[in-house]
Amino acid sequence: MTLLDTGTISPSDRSGFWTAVCRRDQLEPLWGEAALVDGEQVALFLLPDGRVFAVSNADPATGAFVMSRGIVGSRGDRPTIASPLHKEVFDLETGECFTDATLRLPTRRVRDHDGRIEVARTTTLLAVSHGTSDPAGQAAVAGLVQAAREAHPELPISAGFVDVQQPDVAASLAAIPVAAPVAIVPLLLSAGYHVHVDLADAAADAEHGVALAPALGPDARLATVLARRLREAGLRDDDRVVLGAAGSTDAAAVADCYSMAGLLGIELEREVGVGFISAASPMLSTAVEATRLGRPGGRVLIATYLLAPGHFASLARAAGADVTSEPLLGDGAPPPELVDLVIDRYRSAFPQHAALERTAR
């Protein structure tokens, strides 16, 4: 096996998130090539339709650097690569193993920039939450970060906090090698002051190449989890629902909460009101009372739109509803929807010239 000489390819990305590995005309359809990216061997494959995929060159079962010699094929509409050793078959895009569910082939993003094939460098996911002094809240957020690590062991994942807990964002960034690019994923439900100011400033001041991902909400997957929490709390067909959000002085963050209520309304097939625990109007207790007056005799439930247990969750429970659901995270395993959302936000943070995809077309 020979490695492509990446030294002859001029770099095109100053952010540090992408590294040029070869020219497109150096790749032959259905024939693998290997290249070094950040000291790791990567196998590249050009398909007849022009798509390019990059995966680890190490066979997941043995560790041998042989995947570039694998056999390209397909299963249905999924492009595949079969290991030349034991013939395990992997999805070229996702790394899923079709023949052994315990194996996974790490994949890399690829893009074609002016005829140069570039592979995404290993980028640290820095998951930044608000922070809380509540032990249950701390454990819940730590569980979400750990679940992301377990779901994607190929990704370096660190954690930091904007308030209350340590390490703060600056210390978290300082602990990551300067040569490694970082994608900050806010574990925050709305893009308020912490995202637009605290995290944006930290990203601008860092010595690393840093990209800032969007906040987690609004997103339909959050509505799915909110609805599940309401049903766990005993939601009935005739109950009225108010979304209980933390609140913000940022108008865009407030608008995000109303958008989230709309998504939850679609999920529940009923109207959902909005109330805020602080910093915005209407206050949650006011929204609950107004909803109750609108239909005397019926129950009012609060859908707790908070990431984890803590002081604000206690305030939501005291807002006067008949039933208050638990936050998105609790003492059990993190919902898979939240794990997927964190990873999707990480992917969306990458600097790009066109729509971010795993493959270049």
SULMO-V93697 format. One record per residue. N is the residue number from 0. OMEGA is omega in radians with two decimals (999 if undefined). Layout:
n=N omega=OMEGA
n=N omega=OMEGA
//
This chain:
n=0 omega=3.04
n=1 omega=3.12
n=2 omega=3.05
n=3 omega=3.11
n=4 omega=-3.11
n=5 omega=-3.13
n=6 omega=-3.14
n=7 omega=-3.10
n=8 omega=-3.12
n=9 omega=3.13
n=10 omega=-3.11
n=11 omega=-3.05
n=12 omega=-3.09
n=13 omega=-3.13
n=14 omega=-3.11
n=15 omega=-3.09
n=16 omega=-3.09
n=17 omega=3.06
n=18 omega=3.14
n=19 omega=-3.09
n=20 omega=3.14
n=21 omega=2.97
n=22 omega=3.14
n=23 omega=-3.09
n=24 omega=3.03
n=25 omega=-3.12
n=26 omega=3.07
n=27 omega=-3.13
n=28 omega=3.06
n=29 omega=-3.13
n=30 omega=-3.08
n=31 omega=3.01
n=32 omega=3.14
n=33 omega=3.12
n=34 omega=3.08
n=35 omega=3.07
n=36 omega=-3.09
n=37 omega=3.11
n=38 omega=3.13
n=39 omega=3.11
n=40 omega=-3.14
n=41 omega=3.08
n=42 omega=-3.11
n=43 omega=3.14
n=44 omega=3.04
n=45 omega=3.11
n=46 omega=-3.14
n=47 omega=-3.14
n=48 omega=3.07
n=49 omega=3.12
n=50 omega=3.12
n=51 omega=3.12
n=52 omega=3.08
n=53 omega=3.12
n=54 omega=3.04
n=55 omega=3.10
n=56 omega=-3.12
n=57 omega=3.06
n=58 omega=-3.07
n=59 omega=-3.09
n=60 omega=-3.02
n=61 omega=-3.06
n=62 omega=3.14
n=63 omega=-3.10
n=64 omega=-3.00
n=65 omega=-2.99
n=66 omega=3.10
n=67 omega=3.10
n=68 omega=-3.12
n=69 omega=-3.09
n=70 omega=3.13
n=71 omega=3.12
n=72 omega=3.12
n=73 omega=2.97
n=74 omega=-2.99
n=75 omega=3.12
n=76 omega=-3.10
n=77 omega=3.06
n=78 omega=-3.06
n=79 omega=3.00
n=80 omega=3.12
n=81 omega=3.11
n=82 omega=3.11
n=83 omega=-3.10
n=84 omega=-3.07
n=85 omega=3.02
n=86 omega=3.00
n=87 omega=-3.05
n=88 omega=-3.07
n=89 omega=3.01
n=90 omega=-3.09
n=91 omega=-3.09
n=92 omega=-3.04
n=93 omega=-3.08
n=94 omega=3.13
n=95 omega=3.09
n=96 omega=-3.12
n=97 omega=-3.03
n=98 omega=3.12
n=99 omega=-3.04
n=100 omega=-3.13
n=101 omega=-3.10
n=102 omega=3.07
n=103 omega=3.14
n=104 omega=3.14
n=105 omega=-3.14
n=106 omega=3.08
n=107 omega=3.02
n=108 omega=-3.12
n=109 omega=2.99
n=110 omega=3.07
n=111 omega=-3.13
n=112 omega=3.14
n=113 omega=3.10
n=114 omega=3.06
n=115 omega=3.06
n=116 omega=-3.12
n=117 omega=-3.13
n=118 omega=3.11
n=119 omega=3.08
n=120 omega=3.07
n=121 omega=-3.02
n=122 omega=-3.13
n=123 omega=3.01
n=124 omega=3.08
n=125 omega=-3.12
n=126 omega=-3.05
n=127 omega=3.09
n=128 omega=-3.11
n=129 omega=-3.03
n=130 omega=-3.13
n=131 omega=3.05
n=132 omega=-3.12
n=133 omega=-3.10
n=134 omega=3.13
n=135 omega=3.10
n=136 omega=3.10
n=137 omega=-3.12
n=138 omega=-3.11
n=139 omega=-3.14
n=140 omega=3.09
n=141 omega=3.11
n=142 omega=3.10
n=143 omega=3.13
n=144 omega=3.14
n=145 omega=3.11
n=146 omega=3.08
n=147 omega=3.10
n=148 omega=-3.09
n=149 omega=3.13
n=150 omega=-3.10
n=151 omega=-3.10
n=152 omega=3.13
n=153 omega=-3.09
n=154 omega=2.95
n=155 omega=-3.07
n=156 omega=3.08
n=157 omega=-3.14
n=158 omega=3.08
n=159 omega=-3.03
n=160 omega=3.10
n=161 omega=-3.10
n=162 omega=2.98
n=163 omega=-3.07
n=164 omega=3.05
n=165 omega=0.08
n=166 omega=3.04
n=167 omega=-3.03
n=168 omega=-3.13
n=169 omega=3.13
n=170 omega=3.12
n=171 omega=3.11
n=172 omega=-3.12
n=173 omega=-3.13
n=174 omega=-3.14
n=175 omega=3.14
n=176 omega=-3.07
n=177 omega=-3.11
n=178 omega=-3.07
n=179 omega=3.06
n=180 omega=-3.05
n=181 omega=2.98
n=182 omega=3.11
n=183 omega=3.08
n=184 omega=3.12
n=185 omega=3.02
n=186 omega=-3.10
n=187 omega=-3.01
n=188 omega=3.12
n=189 omega=-3.10
n=190 omega=3.11
n=191 omega=-3.05
n=192 omega=-3.08
n=193 omega=-3.14
n=194 omega=-3.02
n=195 omega=-3.08
n=196 omega=-3.04
n=197 omega=-3.08
n=198 omega=3.11
n=199 omega=3.11
n=200 omega=3.13
n=201 omega=3.12
n=202 omega=-3.11
n=203 omega=-3.08
n=204 omega=-3.04
n=205 omega=3.06
n=206 omega=3.14
n=207 omega=2.79
n=208 omega=-3.06
n=209 omega=3.02
n=210 omega=-3.11
n=211 omega=-3.14
n=212 omega=3.06
n=213 omega=3.01
n=214 omega=-3.09
n=215 omega=-3.08
n=216 omega=-0.05
n=217 omega=3.13
n=218 omega=-3.10
n=219 omega=3.13
n=220 omega=3.05
n=221 omega=3.09
n=222 omega=3.11
n=223 omega=-3.13
n=224 omega=3.09
n=225 omega=3.13
n=226 omega=3.11
n=227 omega=3.12
n=228 omega=3.11
n=229 omega=3.14
n=230 omega=3.07
n=231 omega=3.14
n=232 omega=3.08
n=233 omega=3.14
n=234 omega=3.09
n=235 omega=-3.10
n=236 omega=-3.07
n=237 omega=3.12
n=238 omega=2.98
n=239 omega=-3.03
n=240 omega=3.03
n=241 omega=3.06
n=242 omega=3.14
n=243 omega=-3.07
n=244 omega=-3.11
n=245 omega=-3.11
n=246 omega=-3.10
n=247 omega=3.01
n=248 omega=3.14
n=249 omega=-3.07
n=250 omega=-3.14
n=251 omega=3.11
n=252 omega=3.08
n=253 omega=3.12
n=254 omega=3.10
n=255 omega=-3.14
n=256 omega=3.08
n=257 omega=3.06
n=258 omega=3.12
n=259 omega=3.08
n=260 omega=3.09
n=261 omega=3.11
n=262 omega=3.10
n=263 omega=3.10
n=264 omega=3.08
n=265 omega=-3.13
n=266 omega=-3.07
n=267 omega=-3.09
n=268 omega=3.06
n=269 omega=3.11
n=270 omega=3.12
n=271 omega=3.08
n=272 omega=-3.12
n=273 omega=3.01
n=274 omega=-3.04
n=275 omega=-3.12
n=276 omega=3.10
n=277 omega=2.90
n=278 omega=-3.11
n=279 omega=3.14
n=280 omega=-0.01
n=281 omega=3.02
n=282 omega=-3.06
n=283 omega=3.14
n=284 omega=3.11
n=285 omega=3.13
n=286 omega=3.11
n=287 omega=-3.12
n=288 omega=3.12
n=289 omega=3.12
n=290 omega=3.13
n=291 omega=3.13
n=292 omega=3.13
n=293 omega=3.08
n=294 omega=-3.10
n=295 omega=3.08
n=296 omega=3.14
n=297 omega=3.12
n=298 omega=3.04
n=299 omega=3.12
n=300 omega=3.02
n=301 omega=2.96
n=302 omega=-3.02
n=303 omega=-3.11
n=304 omega=3.10
n=305 omega=-3.06
n=306 omega=-2.98
n=307 omega=3.07
n=308 omega=3.13
n=309 omega=-3.07
n=310 omega=-3.11
n=311 omega=3.08
n=312 omega=3.07
n=313 omega=3.10
n=314 omega=3.10
n=315 omega=3.14
n=316 omega=-3.12
n=317 omega=-3.03
n=318 omega=2.99
n=319 omega=3.12
n=320 omega=3.06
n=321 omega=3.12
n=322 omega=3.08
n=323 omega=-3.12
n=324 omega=3.08
n=325 omega=3.07
n=326 omega=-3.11
n=327 omega=3.08
n=328 omega=3.11
n=329 omega=-3.10
n=330 omega=3.09
n=331 omega=3.11
n=332 omega=3.12
n=333 omega=3.09
n=334 omega=3.14
n=335 omega=3.10
n=336 omega=3.14
n=337 omega=3.09
n=338 omega=3.11
n=339 omega=-3.12
n=340 omega=3.11
n=341 omega=-3.13
n=342 omega=3.11
n=343 omega=3.10
n=344 omega=3.07
n=345 omega=-3.12
n=346 omega=-3.09
n=347 omega=-3.07
n=348 omega=-3.03
n=349 omega=3.00
n=350 omega=-3.03
n=351 omega=3.05
n=352 omega=3.13
n=353 omega=-3.13
n=354 omega=-3.10
n=355 omega=3.10
n=356 omega=3.04
n=357 omega=-3.04
n=358 omega=3.04
n=359 omega=-3.10
n=360 omega=999
//
